Structure formats: structure tokens, C-alpha cells
Amino acid sequence: MDGEAVHAAPRKTGMIILGGGLPKHHICNANMMRNGADYAVFINTAQEFDGSDSGARPDEAVSWGKIRASAKSVKVHCDATIAFPLLVAETFASKRESERERS
């Protein structure tokens, strides 16, 4: 995974993290090898008060160099099974709407 992130330059990379824990840790670290991700969306119900990796906000990842300071990032406090389908649906709906406007 680290090699894929490093060789992504000069392209931009982004992360959509559903939940957290070890997968979040490895995906963020892979982007650290290329001076951080350009986009990040964290979707989980974890809170930061317990010090867990899952609960960490994007600005914590910025301080470690896992997300670029200039990146667009957000943490969504919601169950991933609710938020992710809505995110995907809106993405496709926006594309369809822009295609209609061009016609």
C-alpha cells in the first residue's frame, strides 16, 4: 500500500475511511509516505475523548503529516451504514443533474 501511495505522485490521493482502527491507521500511514492525502472523509461514531485512533479528527492526521494542511477533510459523526450510501447516492445524483443541464 505504501508503494501505491508513493507512486501516485503527481496525482492526488484521497481517503474515505468507514469506521477506524487498523485499516484507518495503515491507509493514513501510506499517505504519509507522500506528504499526506489531498482529500479525507472519516465516517464513524467514535469520539476523540477516549484517545482511540478511530476517534481522531482529521486535524490530528494533519499534525502527523498523514493529511496535507491544504487538504479538504471532514469527519462525519454517523454510522457508516447510514452515511456512506447517502454520500454515494448524492455523488451520482449530482453527476446526473449536471448531465441534464448540459443537454
C-alpha positions as CSV (number, residue, x, y, z in Angstrom):
1,M,0.0,0.0,0.0
2,D,2.9,2.4,0.8
3,G,4.3,1.9,-2.7
4,E,1.0,2.7,-4.4
5,A,0.7,5.9,-2.4
6,V,4.3,7.0,-3.1
7,H,3.9,6.3,-6.9
8,A,0.6,8.2,-7.1
9,A,2.6,11.4,-7.4
10,P,1.9,13.8,-9.1
11,R,-1.7,12.6,-8.9
12,K,-3.8,13.4,-5.9
13,T,-4.9,10.9,-3.4
14,G,-7.9,10.7,-1.1
15,M,-9.3,8.6,1.7
16,I,-12.8,7.6,2.6
17,I,-12.5,5.8,5.9
18,L,-15.5,3.8,7.1
19,G,-15.0,3.0,10.8
20,G,-11.5,3.1,12.0
21,G,-8.9,1.0,13.7
22,L,-6.1,-0.8,11.9
23,P,-7.3,-0.2,8.3
24,K,-7.5,3.6,9.0
25,H,-4.1,3.5,10.5
26,H,-2.5,1.8,7.5
27,I,-4.3,3.9,4.9
28,C,-3.3,7.1,6.6
29,N,0.3,5.9,7.1
30,A,0.6,5.0,3.4
31,N,-0.4,8.6,2.5
32,M,2.2,9.9,5.0
33,M,4.9,8.5,2.7
34,R,3.8,11.0,0.0
35,N,3.5,14.0,2.4
36,G,-0.2,13.4,3.1
37,A,-3.5,12.8,1.3
38,D,-5.2,15.6,-0.6
39,Y,-8.8,14.6,0.5
40,A,-10.1,12.8,3.5
41,V,-13.5,11.7,4.8
42,F,-13.8,9.9,8.1
43,I,-17.2,8.3,8.8
44,N,-17.6,6.7,12.2
45,T,-19.3,7.0,15.6
46,A,-16.1,7.1,17.6
47,Q,-15.4,10.1,19.9
48,E,-12.0,11.6,20.4
49,F,-12.1,11.8,24.2
50,D,-11.0,8.2,24.7
51,G,-7.8,8.7,22.7
52,S,-8.6,6.0,20.1
53,D,-7.3,6.1,16.6
54,S,-10.9,5.7,15.3
55,G,-12.0,8.8,17.2
56,A,-9.2,11.1,16.0
57,R,-10.3,14.1,13.9
58,P,-8.7,14.9,10.6
59,D,-6.7,17.8,12.1
60,E,-4.8,15.2,14.2
61,A,-3.8,13.4,11.0
62,V,-2.6,16.8,9.6
63,S,-0.3,17.2,12.6
64,W,1.3,13.8,11.7
65,G,1.6,14.6,8.0
66,K,-1.0,11.9,7.1
67,I,-3.2,14.6,5.5
68,R,-1.9,17.7,3.9
69,A,-2.6,21.0,5.6
70,S,-4.1,22.3,2.4
71,A,-6.4,19.2,2.1
72,K,-10.1,19.2,2.1
73,S,-11.1,16.9,5.0
74,V,-14.1,16.2,7.2
75,K,-15.2,13.8,9.9
76,V,-18.8,12.7,9.8
77,H,-20.2,11.5,13.2
78,C,-22.6,8.9,11.9
79,D,-22.9,5.2,11.4
80,A,-21.2,4.3,8.2
81,T,-24.1,2.1,7.0
82,I,-26.3,5.3,7.0
83,A,-23.9,8.0,5.8
84,F,-21.9,6.1,3.1
85,P,-24.9,5.1,0.9
86,L,-26.2,8.7,1.1
87,L,-22.8,10.0,0.1
88,V,-22.6,7.7,-2.9
89,A,-26.2,8.4,-3.9
90,E,-25.6,12.2,-3.8
91,T,-22.5,11.8,-5.9
92,F,-24.3,10.0,-8.7
93,A,-27.3,12.3,-8.4
94,S,-25.1,15.4,-8.8
95,K,-23.4,13.9,-11.9
96,R,-26.8,13.1,-13.4
97,E,-28.1,16.6,-12.7
98,S,-25.1,18.2,-14.4
99,E,-25.5,16.0,-17.4
100,R,-29.2,17.1,-17.7
101,E,-28.2,20.7,-17.6
102,R,-25.8,20.3,-20.4
103,S,-28.5,18.6,-22.6
